[in-house]
């Protein structure tokens, strides 16, 4: 099957044949000032595995200008528990398989695959050169490097190159037990580099060297990898198109759906000499942090409303019996989000005839009424609710 024809200019026209109409709607809704700028950017992705391949697909569907893909592994049937790759691609290099798929999805994106191990001595200078000259027209540095590798050595190689070239990059990772992950923005001299602070993924008490033994492998969940890839690309879009707040460090624990936001400062005694050099440059010439533009309130007019949906202004007064007290639920900050009965207030004023045990003279009536709600059986509570 042949891919579609290339599109020279993004359009906001809402027609079935326009692959960019939903993306350009971000501009109409005031989220992004000029979405078509995404076509100017060049992003390098190192590691096209469970996270990197999904990130590459997302950026391709978003219409990024250029993608440079780095990996030296081949597609295997063992990779089929992850997203993106398909069984018939087994045996192909990952960058070759990814490039073919991405070009078919969006022929407007320039895809450059490099089947290369960047940690090798003879490959490192070539890798550095592409960071330095890999923008869309090959006249300057790439706009962003995304690290989606799965080992410490490759991360340190990217860290070394980006510190030396003063290149902003983002790092991502999924833990060996597959239930946690993170993304991190690294700006040389302004934030901690990968050598400044030990990588948080190594705190899982799993020796990385044991995973290289025959018959031993890390766990892998497509859900966690897809979530981390989504966070990574979302952060990338915010960074490139300058909307929202770019996360410095975002951690995710799938076991309890816990999210961690951090800002890591650089280590003044970092082992990386270029990191220390960038820190001194930042101290002598601090960069001005640009304020993130606030979304413009744009009235969106919907031509069709088959379901009769109406938006009601919260400032408009409504009858008392339908009034919702916005403070009817008060969370105990000392707890983990649990709500105790004495912290719950009625959402609306119940009618007296429905529940004679509730004193309607006080809109603040709580579960401490004549008959305590926490002393009633489930059947009694259900009967009360049916009468409301």
MARFI-260390 format. One record per residue (C-alpha): residue number from 1; x, y, z. Coordinates in Angstrom, 1 decimal, padded with zeros to 4 digits. Layout:
BEGIN
REC	NUM	X	Y	Z
...
END
This chain:
BEGIN
REC	1	000.0	000.0	000.0
REC	2	001.4	003.4	-001.0
REC	3	001.6	006.2	001.5
REC	4	-000.3	009.4	001.0
REC	5	001.0	012.4	-000.9
REC	6	003.1	014.9	001.0
REC	7	001.4	018.0	002.3
REC	8	003.3	021.2	001.8
REC	9	001.4	023.3	004.4
REC	10	-000.6	022.4	007.5
REC	11	-004.2	023.3	007.3
REC	12	-006.9	023.7	009.9
REC	13	-009.6	022.8	007.5
REC	14	-011.9	020.2	009.1
REC	15	-012.2	017.5	006.4
REC	16	-011.7	013.8	006.5
REC	17	-008.6	014.0	004.2
REC	18	-006.7	016.5	006.5
REC	19	-004.4	014.6	009.0
REC	20	-003.5	017.9	010.7
REC	21	-007.0	019.4	011.5
REC	22	-007.1	018.0	015.1
REC	23	-003.6	019.3	015.7
REC	24	-004.2	022.7	014.3
REC	25	-007.3	022.9	016.6
REC	26	-004.8	023.4	019.4
REC	27	-004.1	026.8	017.9
REC	28	-007.7	027.7	017.5
REC	29	-008.4	026.9	021.1
REC	30	-005.5	029.0	022.3
REC	31	-003.2	026.3	023.6
REC	32	-000.5	026.7	021.1
REC	33	000.3	030.0	019.3
REC	34	001.7	028.6	016.1
REC	35	001.4	024.8	015.8
REC	36	002.9	024.7	012.3
REC	37	006.3	025.7	013.8
REC	38	006.6	022.0	014.7
REC	39	007.7	021.4	011.2
REC	40	010.9	023.4	011.8
REC	41	012.2	021.2	014.6
REC	42	014.6	018.3	014.5
REC	43	014.6	015.7	017.3
REC	44	017.2	012.9	017.8
REC	45	015.9	009.7	019.5
REC	46	018.6	007.4	020.8
REC	47	017.2	004.0	021.5
REC	48	014.2	002.8	019.4
REC	49	012.9	000.2	021.8
REC	50	009.7	000.1	023.9
REC	51	009.8	003.8	024.8
REC	52	011.7	005.3	021.9
REC	53	009.7	003.6	019.1
REC	54	006.4	004.8	020.6
REC	55	007.9	008.3	021.1
REC	56	009.0	008.4	017.5
REC	57	005.5	007.4	016.3
REC	58	003.9	010.1	018.4
REC	59	006.2	012.8	017.1
REC	60	005.6	011.6	013.6
REC	61	001.9	011.8	013.9
REC	62	002.3	015.3	015.4
REC	63	004.1	016.3	012.3
REC	64	007.6	016.9	013.6
REC	65	010.0	018.2	010.9
REC	66	012.8	015.7	011.2
REC	67	013.7	012.6	013.3
REC	68	017.1	011.1	013.6
REC	69	016.9	007.5	015.0
REC	70	019.8	005.7	016.7
REC	71	019.9	002.0	017.7
REC	72	022.0	-001.0	016.8
REC	73	019.6	-003.8	017.8
REC	74	017.3	-005.9	015.7
REC	75	013.5	-006.6	016.0
REC	76	012.8	-009.9	017.7
REC	77	009.6	-011.8	018.4
REC	78	010.5	-011.2	022.1
REC	79	009.7	-007.6	021.4
REC	80	006.1	-008.2	020.5
REC	81	004.9	-007.6	024.0
REC	82	005.6	-004.0	023.4
REC	83	004.0	-001.4	021.1
REC	84	004.9	-000.4	017.6
REC	85	006.8	-003.3	016.0
REC	86	005.0	-006.1	014.2
REC	87	005.9	-009.8	013.8
REC	88	006.7	-009.6	010.1
REC	89	009.5	-007.1	010.9
REC	90	011.5	-009.6	013.0
REC	91	015.1	-009.7	011.8
REC	92	015.2	-006.2	010.5
REC	93	017.2	-003.6	012.3
REC	94	015.0	-001.5	014.6
REC	95	015.9	001.8	012.9
REC	96	015.2	000.3	009.5
REC	97	011.8	-001.1	010.6
REC	98	010.9	002.1	012.4
REC	99	011.9	004.3	009.5
REC	100	009.7	002.3	007.1
REC	101	006.7	002.4	009.4
REC	102	007.1	006.1	010.2
REC	103	007.5	007.2	006.6
REC	104	004.3	005.4	005.8
REC	105	002.4	007.0	008.7
REC	106	003.5	010.5	007.7
REC	107	005.6	011.1	004.6
REC	108	006.0	014.8	005.5
REC	109	008.5	013.9	008.2
REC	110	012.2	013.5	007.4
REC	111	013.4	010.2	008.9
REC	112	017.1	009.5	009.2
REC	113	017.9	006.0	010.6
REC	114	021.4	005.2	012.0
REC	115	022.2	001.6	012.8
REC	116	024.9	002.5	015.3
REC	117	026.2	001.8	018.8
REC	118	027.0	005.2	020.1
REC	119	029.1	003.8	022.9
REC	120	031.8	002.5	020.5
REC	121	034.9	004.6	020.1
REC	122	034.6	004.9	016.3
REC	123	030.9	005.8	016.5
REC	124	031.0	008.5	019.1
REC	125	032.5	011.3	016.8
REC	126	029.8	010.6	014.2
REC	127	027.2	010.8	016.9
REC	128	028.6	014.1	018.1
REC	129	028.7	015.5	014.5
REC	130	025.0	014.7	014.0
REC	131	024.0	016.5	017.2
REC	132	026.0	019.4	016.0
REC	133	024.7	019.6	012.5
REC	134	021.4	017.6	012.5
REC	135	018.8	020.3	012.3
REC	136	016.2	020.2	009.5
REC	137	018.4	021.7	006.9
REC	138	021.7	020.3	008.3
REC	139	023.1	023.7	009.1
REC	140	023.0	023.6	012.9
REC	141	022.4	021.5	016.0
REC	142	019.3	019.4	016.6
REC	143	016.6	021.1	018.7
REC	144	016.4	018.3	021.2
REC	145	017.9	014.9	022.0
REC	146	015.7	012.2	023.6
REC	147	017.4	009.4	025.5
REC	148	015.3	006.2	025.4
REC	149	018.1	003.7	026.0
REC	150	018.0	000.9	028.6
REC	151	021.6	000.9	030.0
REC	152	023.8	003.1	032.0
REC	153	026.7	003.2	029.5
REC	154	024.6	004.7	026.7
REC	155	023.1	007.3	029.0
REC	156	026.5	008.4	030.1
REC	157	027.6	008.6	026.4
REC	158	024.7	010.9	025.6
REC	159	025.4	012.9	028.8
REC	160	029.0	013.4	027.8
REC	161	028.1	014.5	024.2
REC	162	025.4	016.9	025.3
REC	163	027.5	018.5	028.0
REC	164	030.4	019.1	025.6
REC	165	028.1	020.5	022.9
REC	166	025.9	022.4	025.3
REC	167	022.9	020.5	024.0
REC	168	019.6	020.3	025.9
REC	169	018.2	016.8	026.1
REC	170	015.6	014.7	027.8
REC	171	016.2	011.3	029.5
REC	172	013.6	008.6	030.1
REC	173	013.6	005.2	031.6
REC	174	011.4	002.3	032.9
REC	175	012.5	000.2	035.9
REC	176	013.6	-003.4	035.5
REC	177	010.4	-004.5	037.2
REC	178	008.3	-002.6	034.7
REC	179	006.1	-000.8	037.1
REC	180	007.8	002.6	037.4
REC	181	009.4	005.1	035.1
REC	182	010.5	008.6	034.7
REC	183	011.4	011.5	032.3
REC	184	013.9	014.2	033.0
REC	185	014.9	017.5	031.3
REC	186	018.6	018.1	031.3
REC	187	019.9	021.6	030.5
REC	188	023.8	021.7	030.7
REC	189	024.8	024.0	033.6
REC	190	021.3	024.7	034.8
REC	191	020.1	021.2	035.9
REC	192	021.8	018.2	037.2
REC	193	023.4	016.1	034.5
REC	194	023.4	012.3	034.5
REC	195	026.9	012.3	036.2
REC	196	025.8	014.8	038.9
REC	197	023.4	012.5	040.6
REC	198	023.2	008.7	040.4
REC	199	020.3	007.8	038.2
REC	200	017.2	007.1	040.2
REC	201	016.4	003.9	038.3
REC	202	019.4	002.2	039.9
REC	203	017.8	002.5	043.3
REC	204	015.7	-000.6	042.6
REC	205	018.4	-002.9	044.1
REC	206	018.6	-004.8	040.8
REC	207	022.2	-005.2	039.5
REC	208	022.1	-004.3	035.9
REC	209	024.9	-006.8	035.1
REC	210	022.7	-009.7	036.1
REC	211	020.2	-008.8	033.4
REC	212	022.9	-009.6	030.8
REC	213	023.2	-013.2	031.8
REC	214	021.7	-015.9	029.6
REC	215	018.1	-016.7	030.6
REC	216	017.7	-013.5	032.6
REC	217	015.8	-010.4	031.3
REC	218	014.1	-007.4	032.7
REC	219	010.3	-007.3	032.9
REC	220	008.5	-005.3	030.3
REC	221	004.9	-003.9	030.2
REC	222	003.6	-002.1	027.2
REC	223	001.4	000.0	029.4
REC	224	004.2	001.5	031.5
REC	225	006.4	002.1	028.4
REC	226	003.5	003.7	026.6
REC	227	002.8	006.0	029.6
REC	228	006.4	007.0	029.9
REC	229	006.6	007.6	026.1
REC	230	003.5	009.8	026.3
REC	231	005.0	011.8	029.2
REC	232	008.2	012.2	027.2
REC	233	006.6	013.4	024.0
REC	234	004.2	015.7	025.9
REC	235	007.2	017.3	027.6
REC	236	008.9	017.6	024.2
REC	237	005.9	019.3	022.6
REC	238	005.7	021.8	025.5
REC	239	009.4	022.5	025.3
REC	240	009.5	023.0	021.5
REC	241	006.1	024.8	021.1
REC	242	006.4	026.7	024.4
REC	243	003.1	026.0	026.1
REC	244	002.3	024.8	029.5
REC	245	005.0	024.0	032.1
REC	246	007.9	021.8	031.1
REC	247	008.6	019.2	033.8
REC	248	012.2	019.0	035.1
REC	249	011.7	015.5	036.5
REC	250	008.6	013.5	036.5
REC	251	008.5	010.1	038.1
REC	252	005.7	007.5	037.9
REC	253	004.9	004.5	040.1
REC	254	002.3	002.3	038.5
REC	255	001.6	000.2	041.7
REC	256	-000.1	003.1	043.5
REC	257	-000.4	005.6	040.6
REC	258	002.0	008.0	042.4
REC	259	003.6	010.9	040.5
REC	260	006.7	012.6	041.7
REC	261	007.8	016.1	040.5
REC	262	011.4	017.2	041.2
REC	263	013.9	019.8	040.2
REC	264	017.5	018.6	040.4
REC	265	020.3	021.2	040.7
REC	266	023.7	020.5	039.3
REC	267	026.6	019.2	041.4
REC	268	029.4	021.8	041.7
REC	269	031.8	018.9	042.0
REC	270	030.5	016.8	039.1
REC	271	033.0	014.4	037.6
REC	272	032.1	015.7	034.1
REC	273	034.4	018.6	033.4
REC	274	032.1	020.0	030.7
REC	275	029.2	020.0	033.2
REC	276	031.3	022.1	035.6
REC	277	032.2	024.4	032.7
REC	278	028.6	024.9	031.8
REC	279	027.8	025.7	035.4
REC	280	030.4	028.5	035.4
REC	281	029.0	029.8	032.2
REC	282	025.5	029.9	033.6
REC	283	026.7	031.7	036.7
REC	284	028.5	034.4	034.7
REC	285	025.7	034.7	032.1
REC	286	022.4	033.5	033.6
REC	287	019.8	032.9	031.0
REC	288	016.5	034.7	031.2
REC	289	013.7	032.3	031.8
REC	290	010.9	033.0	029.3
REC	291	007.4	033.2	030.8
REC	292	005.1	030.6	029.4
REC	293	002.4	032.4	027.5
REC	294	-001.1	031.9	028.9
REC	295	-003.7	030.3	026.7
REC	296	-005.8	032.9	024.9
REC	297	-009.5	032.6	025.6
REC	298	-011.0	031.8	022.3
REC	299	-014.7	031.3	021.9
REC	300	-015.2	027.9	020.2
REC	301	-018.5	027.7	018.3
REC	302	-019.8	024.3	017.6
REC	303	-022.0	024.1	014.5
REC	304	-023.7	020.9	015.6
REC	305	-025.2	019.9	019.0
REC	306	-027.1	016.7	018.4
REC	307	-027.1	015.8	022.1
REC	308	-028.4	019.2	023.3
REC	309	-025.5	019.8	025.6
REC	310	-025.5	023.1	027.4
REC	311	-022.8	024.9	029.3
REC	312	-023.9	026.7	032.5
REC	313	-022.1	029.6	034.0
REC	314	-021.2	028.7	037.6
REC	315	-021.7	032.3	038.7
REC	316	-025.4	032.1	037.9
REC	317	-027.6	031.5	041.0
REC	318	-029.7	028.4	041.0
REC	319	-032.4	027.2	043.4
REC	320	-031.2	026.2	046.9
REC	321	-032.2	022.6	046.6
REC	322	-030.0	022.2	043.5
REC	323	-027.1	024.3	044.8
REC	324	-023.8	022.4	045.1
REC	325	-021.6	023.4	047.9
REC	326	-018.1	023.5	046.4
REC	327	-016.6	022.8	049.8
REC	328	-018.7	019.8	050.6
REC	329	-015.7	017.5	050.6
REC	330	-012.7	018.5	052.7
REC	331	-009.7	016.3	052.5
REC	332	-007.5	015.7	055.6
REC	333	-004.1	016.9	054.5
REC	334	-002.5	014.6	057.0
REC	335	-004.1	011.5	055.4
REC	336	-003.6	009.8	052.1
REC	337	-006.7	011.2	050.6
REC	338	-009.1	009.3	052.8
REC	339	-012.3	011.1	053.8
REC	340	-013.7	010.7	057.3
REC	341	-017.5	011.0	058.0
REC	342	-017.1	014.1	060.1
REC	343	-015.5	015.9	057.1
REC	344	-018.4	015.3	054.8
REC	345	-021.2	017.8	054.3
REC	346	-024.4	017.4	052.3
REC	347	-024.0	018.3	048.7
REC	348	-027.6	019.8	048.6
REC	349	-030.4	020.5	051.1
REC	350	-032.6	017.4	051.3
REC	351	-036.3	017.8	051.5
REC	352	-037.8	017.3	055.0
REC	353	-040.4	014.7	053.9
REC	354	-037.7	012.5	052.5
REC	355	-035.7	012.0	055.6
REC	356	-037.3	013.1	058.9
REC	357	-034.1	012.3	060.8
REC	358	-032.2	015.1	059.1
REC	359	-032.6	018.6	060.4
REC	360	-033.0	020.8	057.3
REC	361	-032.8	024.0	059.3
REC	362	-029.0	023.8	059.0
REC	363	-027.5	023.6	055.6
REC	364	-024.3	022.4	057.2
REC	365	-025.9	019.3	058.6
REC	366	-023.4	016.5	058.7
REC	367	-023.3	012.9	059.7
REC	368	-023.7	013.9	063.4
REC	369	-027.5	014.2	063.1
REC	370	-030.0	012.6	065.5
REC	371	-029.3	009.2	064.1
REC	372	-025.6	009.0	063.0
REC	373	-025.2	007.8	059.4
REC	374	-022.2	005.8	060.3
REC	375	-024.3	003.8	062.7
REC	376	-026.9	002.9	060.1
REC	377	-026.9	-000.3	058.1
REC	378	-026.3	-000.4	054.4
REC	379	-030.0	-001.1	053.8
REC	380	-031.0	001.9	055.9
REC	381	-028.7	004.2	054.0
REC	382	-029.9	002.9	050.7
REC	383	-033.5	003.5	051.7
REC	384	-032.6	007.1	052.7
REC	385	-031.0	007.7	049.4
REC	386	-034.1	006.3	047.5
REC	387	-036.3	008.8	049.3
REC	388	-034.2	011.8	048.3
END
